[in-house]
Structures are given as structure tokens and as C-alpha cells.
């Protein structure tokens, strides 16, 4: 995603947030949100002063908001799919490290990086799923309100995966052992 797309995406989400405030609270709350957020958007984006103008039909607002929320949720779903792809790649990399084999210190450090990547990716996924579920809860009661779920899940490993690959604790223990002075060889 290039910077201009990211900037446009952030702005679109900002405008949708303003419309939600207008529809669900008041114009004053929307104006306060604009005053609070516009300087931050300017810093992230072009760093120029920004202005906002909003024309809307109050009668149409209640019909268009669900479509906008579905658009937001769809974008988050695409982000989750991208993270899922990275998780699968990281898990495949991690599956090369069996608890039944011995590894050099360098290999264990690489395994530790792979393990950290998986943990970081699942943290990111949990944040995105929270966002997805929040958008789902904002939809009218006639829409589906099922929480996000997929085959990868939200957790680091299932029990059967733990038996097949090194766990973070096993990696740390092995690195401590290899760091012991007894294993220092000057050749």
C-alpha cells in the first residue's frame, strides 16, 4: 500500500467517523472530533493545513451508514487476510525447528526471530479482529453480528503444533545452555 493510498484510506475513515458521530450523537460532537483530529491527520498526510466540508442529507444518512461501515469492515478483513498469509509463512518457517533436533546458537537465534514474528503477527491480528468486531457491532440489528473467526485463529499455537516445533521457552532454554562457558571453544 503506497503512502497516497494510506493517506486517502485514513481520510475516508475519518469522514466516515464524522458521519457516524453526526448520525448517532450530534453535530457538536462531530465538530469537536474534527477539531481534535484534523491536526493529527495533517501531520500524517501532506502536513498542510486541512479543511473539511460536509454536505449530507439527514434522511439518506441512516441508509448510507451501514454501507460505509461494511466498507470499513471489508478493508479490515483484507488486512486480516494479509496478516494470515504472513502467519502461514512464519508458521511454515517455524515448523523447520523440531524439539527433537539439536541446533547451533545461530539456528536457535533464527528460530527465536521466527517465534517473535509469529507472536507479533498474532498481536496485530487480534487488534484487527477487535476492529472488525467493533464495525460489526455498529451495524443495524438486522445485519449479521457474528464475531470474526477463521481457521488460523487468534492464538500462537495449538497443542499439536507445540509438540512438533520448538516453543519459545524451549528456544530460550537451549540458548542459555549454549551460552554457558562450558560450550565456548577457541579453535
Helices and strands as residue ranges (DSSP letters): H 3-24, H 27-44, H 58-94, H 105-138, H 159-164, H 168-179, G 181-183
